[in-house]
Amino acid sequence: MASPPEDRPSKSARKRDALAAQKLGEELILLKDTDLVALELPERLTQAIREARGIRSRAAGARQKQYIGKLMRDIDPDPILATLATKTERRAALARKYSQAAAGYNGAMKPLVGIIMGSASDWETMQAAATTLDALSIAYEVRVVSAHRTPDLLFEYASSARGRGLEVIIAGAGGAAHLPGMTAAKTSLPVLGVPVQSKTLSGLDSLLSIAQMPAGVPVATFAIGVAGATNAALGAASILANKYEAVRAALDAFRERQTAGVLNTPDPRTPGRT
């Protein structure tokens, strides 16, 4: 019987290499298409990676990852590792930049409330929270922090919120609205969720995504849209009023104005008295 070549790796070494190739392939599934194309991988491998993103079955997904790992064995890993390292450094730099900017902002404004949203388009809804806090003279900060597109930034924001002086966070998101829940998972500060109205299900998907938190990680959930953003700001004011006399006075005055507005217009057919 012929002996195996002396330079042939052992069975355990080959197994380790195969697992490493599969793990590296799994990293590629998480890349954006632009980064994936830049690697100039074989078309067969690129197609397998794209197909893996759409698989929902756990078993089918595992098989696809094994297939990708098999294709990866003939690929030079160095360019891929360099790309992944660059992306990791970019995320870290972004988190550091955010921390520095937030520290400067807090140093000047000393916000008590953080208003965050998953997309800039959510500001159309979330500005109602800012307007309400303005009316109550409560300092706040506003940030776009995506749970899906910038998870590292979200974790940095939430985990550092208390240390930066925030006492309440208002988080608005639409669709698969994971932002409030993921924020609550990274901080023990009160998190007030605002479902943003979506085009597909008119915000019902947003509402259920925020409200149906598992036991142990609470998110106070408000109404869909502008009403929810307004009430979230008032809810934040109620929390702060337990500690700050000025906030309590502003909130009491706000409610008195609401009451007076109704009493001054008993008949909707006549203009209100001032």
C-alpha positions as CSV (number, residue, x, y, z in Angstrom):
1,M,0.0,0.0,0.0
2,A,1.4,3.4,-1.0
3,S,2.0,5.8,1.8
4,P,0.4,9.3,1.6
5,P,2.7,12.1,0.5
6,E,4.6,13.6,3.4
7,D,3.4,17.1,2.6
8,R,-0.3,16.2,2.7
9,P,-2.1,17.8,5.7
10,S,-3.5,15.6,8.3
11,K,-7.2,14.8,8.5
12,S,-7.6,17.0,11.5
13,A,-5.8,19.9,9.7
14,R,-8.0,19.4,6.7
15,K,-11.1,19.5,8.9
16,R,-9.9,22.7,10.5
17,D,-9.3,24.3,7.1
18,A,-12.7,23.3,5.9
19,L,-14.4,24.8,9.0
20,A,-12.4,28.0,8.5
21,A,-13.4,28.2,4.9
22,Q,-17.0,27.8,5.8
23,K,-16.9,30.4,8.5
24,L,-15.2,32.9,6.2
25,G,-18.0,32.1,3.6
26,E,-20.6,32.9,6.3
27,E,-18.9,36.3,6.8
28,L,-19.4,37.0,3.0
29,I,-23.1,36.5,3.3
30,L,-23.3,39.5,5.6
31,L,-21.4,41.8,3.1
32,K,-23.2,44.3,0.9
33,D,-23.4,43.6,-2.8
34,T,-20.9,46.4,-3.5
35,D,-18.3,44.9,-1.2
36,L,-19.0,41.4,-2.6
37,V,-18.6,42.4,-6.2
38,A,-15.3,44.3,-5.3
39,L,-13.8,40.9,-4.2
40,E,-14.2,39.6,-7.8
41,L,-15.1,36.1,-6.6
42,P,-16.1,33.3,-9.0
43,E,-19.6,33.7,-10.3
44,R,-20.7,30.4,-8.9
45,L,-19.6,31.4,-5.4
46,T,-21.1,34.9,-5.6
47,Q,-24.4,33.4,-6.7
48,A,-24.4,30.9,-3.8
49,I,-23.8,33.7,-1.3
50,R,-26.7,35.7,-2.7
51,E,-29.0,32.7,-2.6
52,A,-28.1,32.1,1.0
53,R,-29.4,35.5,2.0
54,G,-32.9,34.6,0.9
55,I,-33.1,31.2,2.6
56,R,-35.4,31.1,5.7
57,S,-35.2,27.4,6.6
58,R,-32.5,26.7,9.2
59,A,-31.8,23.3,7.7
60,A,-31.6,24.6,4.1
61,G,-29.5,27.5,5.3
62,A,-27.0,25.2,7.0
63,R,-26.7,23.1,3.8
64,Q,-26.1,26.3,1.7
65,K,-23.4,27.4,4.1
66,Q,-21.7,24.1,3.8
67,Y,-21.8,24.4,0.1
68,I,-20.3,27.9,0.2
69,G,-17.6,26.6,2.5
70,K,-16.8,23.9,-0.1
71,L,-16.5,26.5,-2.8
72,M,-14.3,28.6,-0.5
73,R,-11.6,26.0,-0.3
74,D,-10.2,27.0,-3.6
75,I,-10.3,30.8,-2.9
76,D,-7.4,32.9,-1.6
77,P,-8.6,34.1,1.8
78,D,-6.2,37.1,2.1
79,P,-8.2,39.7,0.0
80,I,-11.4,38.7,1.9
81,L,-9.7,38.9,5.3
82,A,-8.4,42.4,4.3
83,T,-11.8,43.6,3.3
84,L,-13.4,42.3,6.5
85,A,-10.7,43.9,8.6
86,T,-11.2,47.3,6.8
87,K,-15.0,47.1,7.5
88,T,-14.4,46.3,11.1
89,E,-12.1,49.3,11.5
90,R,-14.6,51.6,9.7
91,R,-17.3,50.6,12.2
92,A,-15.0,51.2,15.1
93,A,-14.0,54.6,13.7
94,L,-17.6,55.5,13.3
95,A,-18.4,54.5,16.9
96,R,-15.4,56.6,18.1
97,K,-16.5,59.6,16.0
98,Y,-20.0,59.3,17.4
99,S,-18.9,59.1,21.0
100,Q,-16.8,62.2,20.6
101,A,-19.6,64.2,18.9
102,A,-22.1,63.0,21.5
103,A,-19.8,64.1,24.3
104,G,-19.4,67.5,22.8
105,Y,-23.1,67.9,22.3
106,N,-24.0,66.8,25.8
107,G,-21.3,69.1,27.2
108,A,-23.1,72.1,25.8
109,M,-26.8,71.1,25.9
110,K,-27.0,68.5,28.7
111,P,-30.0,66.6,27.1
112,L,-32.1,64.5,29.4
113,V,-34.0,62.7,26.6
114,G,-32.6,61.0,23.5
115,I,-34.8,60.8,20.4
116,I,-33.6,58.2,18.0
117,M,-35.1,56.8,14.8
118,G,-34.2,54.1,12.3
119,S,-34.2,56.4,9.3
120,A,-34.1,60.1,8.4
121,S,-37.6,59.7,6.9
122,D,-38.9,58.8,10.3
123,W,-38.3,62.5,11.4
124,E,-41.6,63.4,9.8
125,T,-43.2,61.5,12.7
126,M,-40.6,61.9,15.4
127,Q,-40.4,65.7,15.2
128,A,-43.7,65.7,17.1
129,A,-41.8,64.4,20.1
130,A,-39.2,67.1,19.7
131,T,-41.8,69.8,19.4
132,T,-43.6,68.6,22.5
133,L,-40.3,68.6,24.5
134,D,-39.6,72.1,23.2
135,A,-42.9,73.2,24.6
136,L,-42.0,71.8,28.0
137,S,-38.4,73.2,27.9
138,I,-36.9,69.8,28.2
139,A,-33.4,69.4,26.6
140,Y,-33.0,66.5,24.2
141,E,-30.8,65.2,21.4
142,V,-31.8,63.7,18.0
143,R,-30.0,60.9,16.2
144,V,-30.6,58.6,13.3
145,V,-29.5,55.1,14.5
146,S,-30.5,52.1,12.5
147,A,-30.8,48.8,14.2
148,H,-30.2,46.9,11.0
149,R,-27.7,49.1,9.1
150,T,-25.7,50.5,12.0
151,P,-25.9,47.9,14.8
152,D,-22.5,48.9,16.3
153,L,-23.6,52.5,16.4
154,L,-26.9,51.5,18.1
155,F,-25.0,49.5,20.8
156,E,-22.6,52.3,21.4
157,Y,-25.4,54.9,21.7
158,A,-27.5,52.7,24.1
159,S,-24.7,51.4,26.3
160,S,-23.3,54.9,26.8
161,A,-26.6,56.8,27.2
162,R,-26.7,56.8,31.0
163,G,-23.1,57.8,31.3
164,R,-23.7,60.7,28.9
165,G,-26.5,62.0,31.1
166,L,-29.6,60.8,29.3
167,E,-32.5,59.6,31.5
168,V,-35.1,58.5,29.0
169,I,-34.9,57.3,25.4
170,I,-37.6,57.7,22.8
171,A,-37.1,55.3,19.9
172,G,-39.2,55.4,16.7
173,A,-39.1,52.8,13.9
174,G,-41.2,51.4,11.2
175,G,-41.8,48.0,9.6
176,A,-39.7,45.3,11.3
177,A,-39.2,47.9,14.1
178,H,-36.4,46.4,16.1
179,L,-34.8,49.7,17.2
180,P,-36.7,50.2,20.5
181,G,-36.2,46.6,21.6
182,M,-32.6,46.4,20.8
183,T,-32.0,49.7,22.5
184,A,-33.8,48.4,25.6
185,A,-31.6,45.3,25.5
186,K,-28.5,47.5,25.8
187,T,-29.6,49.9,28.5
188,S,-31.6,49.9,31.7
189,L,-32.9,53.4,31.0
190,P,-36.7,53.7,30.2
191,V,-37.2,53.2,26.5
192,L,-40.4,54.6,24.9
193,G,-41.3,53.1,21.6
194,V,-43.1,54.9,18.8
195,P,-44.4,52.8,15.9
196,V,-43.9,54.7,12.6
197,Q,-46.6,54.3,10.0
198,S,-45.4,52.0,7.2
199,K,-46.6,51.8,3.6
200,T,-47.2,48.1,3.6
201,L,-49.3,47.6,6.8
202,S,-50.0,51.2,7.8
203,G,-47.9,50.8,11.0
204,L,-49.5,47.7,12.4
205,D,-46.3,45.8,11.7
206,S,-44.4,48.5,13.5
207,L,-46.8,48.4,16.5
208,L,-46.6,44.6,16.9
209,S,-42.8,44.6,16.4
210,I,-42.4,47.0,19.3
211,A,-45.2,45.9,21.6
212,Q,-44.5,42.2,21.5
213,M,-41.3,42.2,23.5
214,P,-40.5,39.1,25.5
215,A,-40.7,39.2,29.3
216,G,-37.6,40.7,30.8
217,V,-36.8,43.5,28.3
218,P,-39.6,46.1,28.5
219,V,-40.4,48.8,26.0
220,A,-43.3,51.2,26.7
221,T,-45.2,51.3,23.4
222,F,-47.3,54.2,22.2
223,A,-49.8,54.8,19.4
224,I,-48.8,54.7,15.7
225,G,-47.6,57.9,14.2
226,V,-47.6,61.5,15.4
227,A,-49.9,60.9,18.3
228,G,-47.5,58.2,19.6
229,A,-44.5,60.5,19.2
230,T,-46.3,63.3,21.1
231,N,-47.4,61.0,23.9
232,A,-44.0,59.5,24.1
233,A,-42.6,63.0,24.8
234,L,-45.3,63.5,27.4
235,G,-44.5,60.1,28.9
236,A,-40.8,61.1,29.1
237,A,-41.8,64.3,30.8
238,S,-43.9,62.4,33.4
239,I,-40.8,60.2,34.2
240,L,-38.6,63.3,34.5
241,A,-41.2,65.2,36.6
242,N,-40.6,62.7,39.4
243,K,-37.1,64.2,39.8
244,Y,-37.2,67.7,38.3
245,E,-39.6,70.3,39.8
246,A,-39.3,72.5,36.7
247,V,-40.5,69.7,34.4
248,R,-43.4,68.9,36.8
249,A,-44.5,72.5,36.7
250,A,-44.2,72.6,32.9
251,L,-46.2,69.4,32.5
252,D,-48.9,70.6,35.0
253,A,-49.2,73.9,33.0
254,F,-49.5,72.0,29.7
255,R,-52.4,69.9,31.1
256,E,-54.1,73.0,32.5
257,R,-53.9,74.6,29.0
258,Q,-55.4,71.4,27.5
259,T,-58.3,71.6,30.0
260,A,-58.9,75.2,29.4
261,G,-58.9,74.7,25.7
262,V,-61.8,72.2,26.0
263,L,-63.7,74.3,28.6
264,N,-63.4,77.5,26.5
265,T,-65.0,75.8,23.5
266,P,-68.2,74.1,24.9
267,D,-70.0,74.5,21.6
268,P,-67.9,73.5,18.5
269,R,-69.9,75.9,16.3
270,T,-68.6,78.9,18.1
271,P,-65.0,80.2,18.4
272,G,-63.2,79.6,21.7
273,R,-62.9,82.3,24.3
274,T,-59.4,83.5,25.2
